Amino acid sequence: MSKPDKKPKRRPYVDDGHTVYDMSGLTGDNKKRPTQPLGLSGKEKFAAIRAAFEAYFPMLLLVLGSFLFVMLLIALWLS
């Protein structure tokens, strides 16, 4: 009969204070961060909002259309 292999002893874990990532910026007090105004007039602000809608609207239509298409396929498949 042979003897079973002995498992190596585990060394106990000792916390040496080593950090993998600096967590000092994650305090949760984001409300204290000052916000700087952009200095836009009313017309400029309206133009910026309109330009953002013009840039994002085609993508929004594509996503909504994709959802509608998938819903139609599921409805046809289950009927």
Phi and psi restraints in degrees (value plus and minus 20) as a CYANA .aco file:
   2 SER   PHI    -121.6   -81.6
   2 SER   PSI     133.2   173.2
   3 LYS   PHI    -100.1   -60.1
   3 LYS   PSI     122.4   162.4
   4 PRO   PHI     -86.8   -46.8
   4 PRO   PSI     129.2   169.2
   5 ASP   PHI     -85.2   -45.2
   5 ASP   PSI     118.7   158.7
   6 LYS   PHI    -104.6   -64.6
   6 LYS   PSI     115.1   155.1
   7 LYS   PHI     -99.0   -59.0
   7 LYS   PSI     122.2   162.2
   8 PRO   PHI     -88.2   -48.2
   8 PRO   PSI     123.5   163.5
   9 LYS   PHI     -90.6   -50.6
   9 LYS   PSI     119.4   159.4
  10 ARG   PHI    -105.1   -65.1
  10 ARG   PSI     118.5   158.5
  11 ARG   PHI    -100.8   -60.8
  11 ARG   PSI     122.1   162.1
  12 PRO   PHI     -87.6   -47.6
  12 PRO   PSI     125.6   165.6
  13 TYR   PHI     -92.2   -52.2
  13 TYR   PSI     110.8   150.8
  14 VAL   PHI    -142.7  -102.7
  14 VAL   PSI     100.5   140.5
  15 ASP   PHI     -95.8   -55.8
  15 ASP   PSI      97.3   137.3
  16 ASP   PHI    -119.3   -79.3
  16 ASP   PSI     -15.6    24.4
  17 GLY   PHI      63.8   103.8
  17 GLY   PSI     -14.1    25.9
  18 HIS   PHI     -90.4   -50.4
  18 HIS   PSI     110.3   150.3
  19 THR   PHI    -130.1   -90.1
  19 THR   PSI     120.6   160.6
  20 VAL   PHI    -107.0   -67.0
  20 VAL   PSI     -55.3   -15.3
  21 TYR   PHI    -161.7  -121.7
  21 TYR   PSI     117.6   157.6
  22 ASP   PHI     -93.9   -53.9
  22 ASP   PSI      97.2   137.2
  23 MET   PHI    -122.2   -82.2
  23 MET   PSI      -3.2    36.8
  24 SER   PHI     -90.4   -50.4
  24 SER   PSI     -43.0    -3.0
  25 GLY   PHI    -106.6   -66.6
  25 GLY   PSI     -21.8    18.2
  26 LEU   PHI    -124.3   -84.3
  26 LEU   PSI      37.1    77.1
  27 THR   PHI    -107.4   -67.4
  27 THR   PSI     -39.5     0.5
  28 GLY   PHI      70.1   110.1
  28 GLY   PSI     -15.3    24.7
  29 ASP   PHI    -119.7   -79.7
  29 ASP   PSI      36.4    76.4
  30 ASN   PHI     -92.1   -52.1
  30 ASN   PSI     -35.3     4.7
  31 LYS   PHI     -90.2   -50.2
  31 LYS   PSI     -40.1    -0.1
  32 LYS   PHI    -101.8   -61.8
  32 LYS   PSI     -29.3    10.7
  33 ARG   PHI     -88.9   -48.9
  33 ARG   PSI     104.3   144.3
  34 PRO   PHI     -92.9   -52.9
  34 PRO   PSI     120.8   160.8
  35 THR   PHI    -123.7   -83.7
  35 THR   PSI     115.1   155.1
  36 GLN   PHI    -120.9   -80.9
  36 GLN   PSI     109.7   149.7
  37 PRO   PHI     -88.8   -48.8
  37 PRO   PSI     128.9   168.9
  38 LEU   PHI     -98.9   -58.9
  38 LEU   PSI     -41.6    -1.6
  39 GLY   PHI      56.0    96.0
  39 GLY   PSI      15.2    55.2
  40 LEU   PHI    -116.0   -76.0
  40 LEU   PSI     126.4   166.4
  41 SER   PHI     -99.9   -59.9
  41 SER   PSI     157.1   197.1
  42 GLY   PHI     -82.6   -42.6
  42 GLY   PSI     -64.3   -24.3
  43 LYS   PHI     -86.2   -46.2
  43 LYS   PSI     -60.1   -20.1
  44 GLU   PHI     -86.1   -46.1
  44 GLU   PSI     -59.6   -19.6
  45 LYS   PHI     -84.7   -44.7
  45 LYS   PSI     -64.2   -24.2
  46 PHE   PHI     -81.6   -41.6
  46 PHE   PSI     -61.3   -21.3
  47 ALA   PHI     -85.9   -45.9
  47 ALA   PSI     -57.6   -17.6
  48 ALA   PHI     -87.4   -47.4
  48 ALA   PSI     -61.8   -21.8
  49 ILE   PHI     -85.4   -45.4
  49 ILE   PSI     -61.9   -21.9
  50 ARG   PHI     -84.4   -44.4
  50 ARG   PSI     -60.7   -20.7
  51 ALA   PHI     -84.9   -44.9
  51 ALA   PSI     -57.7   -17.7
  52 ALA   PHI     -85.3   -45.3
  52 ALA   PSI     -63.0   -23.0
  53 PHE   PHI     -82.8   -42.8
  53 PHE   PSI     -60.7   -20.7
  54 GLU   PHI     -85.1   -45.1
  54 GLU   PSI     -51.7   -11.7
  55 ALA   PHI     -97.8   -57.8
  55 ALA   PSI     -56.6   -16.6
  56 TYR   PHI    -115.0   -75.0
  56 TYR   PSI     -38.0     2.0
  57 PHE   PHI     -82.0   -42.0
  57 PHE   PSI     -63.7   -23.7
  58 PRO   PHI     -80.8   -40.8
  58 PRO   PSI     -58.5   -18.5
  59 MET   PHI     -87.4   -47.4
  59 MET   PSI     -58.2   -18.2
  60 LEU   PHI     -83.0   -43.0
  60 LEU   PSI     -64.1   -24.1
  61 LEU   PHI     -82.4   -42.4
  61 LEU   PSI     -58.4   -18.4
  62 LEU   PHI     -83.9   -43.9
  62 LEU   PSI     -64.3   -24.3
  63 VAL   PHI     -86.2   -46.2
  63 VAL   PSI     -66.7   -26.7
  64 LEU   PHI     -83.7   -43.7
  64 LEU   PSI     -60.7   -20.7
  65 GLY   PHI     -83.0   -43.0
  65 GLY   PSI     -58.3   -18.3
  66 SER   PHI     -84.3   -44.3
  66 SER   PSI     -62.3   -22.3
  67 PHE   PHI     -82.6   -42.6
  67 PHE   PSI     -64.2   -24.2
  68 LEU   PHI     -82.9   -42.9
  68 LEU   PSI     -59.5   -19.5
  69 PHE   PHI     -83.9   -43.9
  69 PHE   PSI     -64.2   -24.2
  70 VAL   PHI     -85.4   -45.4
  70 VAL   PSI     -60.9   -20.9
  71 MET   PHI     -82.3   -42.3
  71 MET   PSI     -59.2   -19.2
  72 LEU   PHI     -84.6   -44.6
  72 LEU   PSI     -64.0   -24.0
  73 LEU   PHI     -82.1   -42.1
  73 LEU   PSI     -61.5   -21.5
  74 ILE   PHI     -86.0   -46.0
  74 ILE   PSI     -61.1   -21.1
  75 ALA   PHI     -83.6   -43.6
  75 ALA   PSI     -61.9   -21.9
  76 LEU   PHI     -87.2   -47.2
  76 LEU   PSI     -56.9   -16.9
  77 TRP   PHI     -89.6   -49.6
  77 TRP   PSI     -58.0   -18.0
  78 LEU   PHI    -105.7   -65.7
  78 LEU   PSI     -31.4     8.6
